[in-house]
């Protein structure tokens, strides 16, 4: 089993959590929306598919760059293409 990590790219506040614990996710699916301190909204996605192992934040939480948002138990097979 390989755990992927989803991290925050910016300072901001979690506006939306689009996933749940133990839910299956797919590559490039929107996972989180973060309203950055400068006012723009960042959509957080990942290039892996698998199952949400744990959520580390919830809506309304403040985040900083590099902060872990979620751990993903990645699939062992490739599901996407170039």
C-alpha positions as CSV (number, residue, x, y, z in Angstrom):
1,X,0.0,0.0,0.0
2,X,1.3,3.4,-0.9
3,X,-0.1,6.6,0.8
4,X,-0.2,9.7,-1.3
5,X,-0.3,13.1,0.4
6,X,-2.4,16.0,-0.6
7,X,-0.9,19.3,0.6
8,X,-1.9,22.9,0.6
9,X,-0.1,25.1,-1.9
10,X,-0.9,28.4,-0.2
11,X,-1.9,30.3,2.9
12,X,-5.7,30.4,3.1
13,X,-8.9,28.9,4.4
14,X,-10.7,25.7,3.4
15,X,-13.9,26.8,1.6
16,X,-15.0,23.3,0.5
17,X,-14.1,19.7,1.2
18,X,-15.4,17.7,-1.7
19,X,-14.4,14.2,-0.4
20,X,-15.1,12.0,2.6
21,X,-13.1,9.5,4.6
22,X,-12.9,6.1,2.9
23,X,-14.4,7.5,-0.3
24,X,-13.0,6.5,-3.7
25,X,-11.4,9.3,-5.7
26,X,-10.2,9.6,-9.2
27,X,-7.3,11.4,-10.9
28,X,-7.8,15.2,-11.2
29,X,-11.1,15.1,-9.4
30,X,-11.6,18.3,-7.3
31,X,-10.8,17.5,-3.7
32,X,-10.7,20.9,-1.9
33,X,-11.3,24.5,-2.5
34,X,-9.0,27.0,-0.7
35,X,-9.6,30.7,-0.6
36,X,-6.1,32.1,-0.5
37,X,-5.2,35.1,1.6
38,X,-4.9,37.2,-1.6
39,X,-8.6,36.4,-2.4
40,X,-8.3,33.9,-5.3
41,X,-9.7,30.4,-5.0
42,X,-7.4,27.4,-5.5
43,X,-9.0,24.1,-6.6
44,X,-6.9,21.3,-5.2
45,X,-6.6,18.1,-7.2
46,X,-4.2,15.2,-7.3
47,X,-2.8,13.0,-10.1
48,X,-3.6,9.7,-8.4
49,X,-6.7,7.6,-7.8
50,X,-7.5,5.5,-4.8
51,X,-9.3,5.7,-1.5
52,X,-9.3,8.5,1.0
53,X,-7.3,7.2,4.0
54,X,-7.8,10.2,6.2
55,X,-8.9,13.9,6.0
56,X,-6.7,16.2,8.0
57,X,-8.8,19.4,7.6
58,X,-12.4,20.5,7.5
59,X,-14.3,23.5,6.0
60,X,-13.3,26.7,7.8
61,X,-9.8,25.5,8.8
62,X,-6.9,27.8,8.1
63,X,-4.0,26.3,6.1
64,X,-0.4,27.1,5.3
65,X,1.8,26.0,2.4
66,X,2.9,22.4,2.8
67,X,0.2,21.5,5.3
68,X,-1.3,18.0,4.8
69,X,-4.9,18.1,3.7
70,X,-5.5,14.4,3.2
71,X,-3.8,11.0,2.8
72,X,-4.8,8.9,-0.2
73,X,-4.3,5.1,-0.4
74,X,-3.3,4.9,-4.0
75,X,-4.4,2.3,-6.5
76,X,-1.6,0.0,-7.6
77,X,-2.6,0.3,-11.2
78,X,-2.4,3.1,-13.7
79,X,-5.8,4.6,-14.5
80,X,-5.0,7.6,-16.7
81,X,-3.1,8.5,-19.8
82,X,-1.0,11.4,-21.0
